[in-house]
Structures are given as C-alpha cells and as structure tokens.
C-alpha cells in the first residue's frame, strides 16, 4: 500500500510562522504512463526517495506529495501521480486522481519511456495541460538505453538511473515554474508602516489545541512583514483591547463565525472584515464571492446547495460547514427544505449545473491555481459561488461594512 498524499491536518499541525505553507508553494507534478519512470525521475530531481520505485506496473496508486526546497526554485511541493494509462475500474479511479492533481499543478513534468516514445496517451494529456494553461516539460527517461535528441526547449532526455541531465532538468523546471507563485498579499497592501491591525480569534471547542489556524498564522506574518503591529484577542476581550490601544487600529479582522458580535463591539469608524473575506481576495475572486452571497436572497425551496471545503479536518460538534452554515441559511431565508451536499479535500464535483449555490471555504489549504479552477468551473456552468466569510457577512447584514477595506468592490453593493 502506497503512502497517500500528505493530509491537510498534518500540514497544519507542523506549520510554523517561519515555514511556507503548502498552499503558497509552487506545485510541480510528475505525470506519465505506468513504468515510464515518473517516480524514479522525481526521486532523482529531489535527491530523495520520496516515491516507491518498482518494475511492477501501477506501483503508484495514490498521488504522493512532498513539501521541500528545490534549488534553484525555492519552496515547492512535488507530486508523484498514478499512471495515466491505468486500466480497469480501479485504474479508472486512479487516472481520475491524476487528473485532479492537474487542477493544482503549477508546472507539469511528463515522463516518457524513451524506448517506447510518445503515444496518444501523452498527446491527450499534453492537450489537456495546454487547455489549462499549465507550463510543462516532456522528459524522455532511460536515455542510457536509448538517447533522444531534441532541440525543443520543452523537451529533455534524461536518465534517472545514471543521473544524466538531471541537473539540467532541475534548471528547466525552475524556468517554467518561475512566475507561477501567488504574488498577491493577504492584507499588507492595505496597511502602512506602523499601523495596528486587531485580529479576533475565538478560542472555543472548535479551535485547534495549542495553535492558531493557518489563515490566522499567515495573516499575522503578512502584517509583521509590512512592519505593522498585529494585536490578537478573543471576541469577549475585544472592547477592552480596543480601549487599551494608544491609537485607533487601521482595521479589525475577525473569524467569520464571530462576525455578528465583533461588528457590535467594533466602533463604526474602524473598518471590519474577516479572514475568510481576505482570503477570497488573496487567492480567489472577491467580486464573484460578493455576487454569489447576494444570490442567497433568491434561493427557493428544494434548491441544491454545495458546501465545499479544501481541507479534510476532523469535524466537531458545531462545525461551521455542516452545522452552522446550513442552520443560518434556513433561518435567514425561512426555507427548511434545502438539499445540502458536502465535499472536502481534493474532491470537487465535475458537474455543477444541478446546484443553485456553492459556498466554499476560504481555501487556505488550496493553492491559487486550484481555487481559481473551482471558481471557473462554477462560472462556466452559470452557478453562483461565494465563500464562508462573505456569505456569513451577508446573512448577518454587515456585508457592506466588511468590504470597506476593498473600495473597488463597493459598487457591487449599490444594486
């Protein structure tokens, strides 16, 4: 049995303020037919035995991810995938997993057995990669058995066995992967040096023991990087915290679940928003999220609503996605007969047209490419999509206030 893709909970547990989260790393995925040498090439590129290597076709049964530093590129996630020519019912599911990885791939490496050459299977994969706008390299492996001569900058001949051209392959990967990073900021672009931002982080039964959740960690780091001050407090301490500050904070940022109470306790002249809304702007599409939130008012009896999360955390009593959001939707609309569907992790429906609304989490565990892919899927099928924080702000009657830090979005609320 293969090691499966690193779990989201493991990543969050291991995360520190000084490390780069997987979602902010360049994702480099290795694709190819069974026994083309994907795992061997990936191990050679990384200098680590990340993937199991075997002469048995189909050894890789699940995507395997590894966060690491890959020079000369920097922090990356490398991903080994099952063979795209796998057969049978189980093989079909493995191929589906491989294509799901493509949705979050920033740079694709297509490994081909040099002795067998390129086939229709790889050509179909390349066509799909091109349509998604993902930069790619074609790697002819086993050059020690059959060298392949090519002048195409997108192709290279290597040998994972002897190490031939592996250094050159790393350089080529760095070339195509540069510029794929998310260059936007969470909040620092809204702050000036010396500003104070107050972060409201509830510590309740759903809070992880001994640590802050990833969006809170990343926001704190972004604030500190802009030479500003982050003041962290709990909802019940907010009033005293604001009173103790020597100057007015530039903004208050809250966990979306505490929106209503934090809004009451935050003076009207202090801008208020949420971590989730910041992340909708950081790696999603805030305009789309606002339009989607407004569609809540048009929901009807028996409408099908998809609630999707990018992580696979352990759900507890009072979970926001499975308990709080459905309850608030029913209360706000007065409709009790919605059909709710939940997805998490890498699972996201291929067909969305049956849904009247999609409410997505902030996407802190997804990289920008996968988040944008999900948004485009919804747009292409004409399905309204929003995120947790934007939906909660709308249903609490404070959406306009929560967008004050985004003046370019304000016109969407005039209609």
Secondary structure, 3 states (H helix, E strand, C coil): CCCCCCCHHHHHHHCCCCCCCHHHCEEEEEEECCCCCHHHHHHHHHCCCCCCCCCCCCCCCCCEEEEEEECCCEEEEEEECCCCCCCHHHHHHHHHHHHHHHCCCCEEEEEEECCCCCCHHHHHHHHHHHHCCCEEEEEEECCCCCCCCCCCCCEEECCCCCCCCHHHHHHHHHHHHCCCCCCCCCCHHHCCCCCEEEEECCCCCCCCCCCCCHHHHHHHHHHHHCCCEEEEECHHHHHHHHHHCCCCCCEEEECHHHHHHHHHHCCCCCCEEEHHHHHHHHHCCHHHHHHHHHHHHHCCCCCEEEEECCCCCCCCCCCHHHHHHHHHHHHHHCCCCCEEEEECCCCCCCCCCCCCEEEECCCCCCCHHHHHHHHHHHHHCCCEEEEHHHHHHHHCCCHHHHCCCCHHHHHHHCC
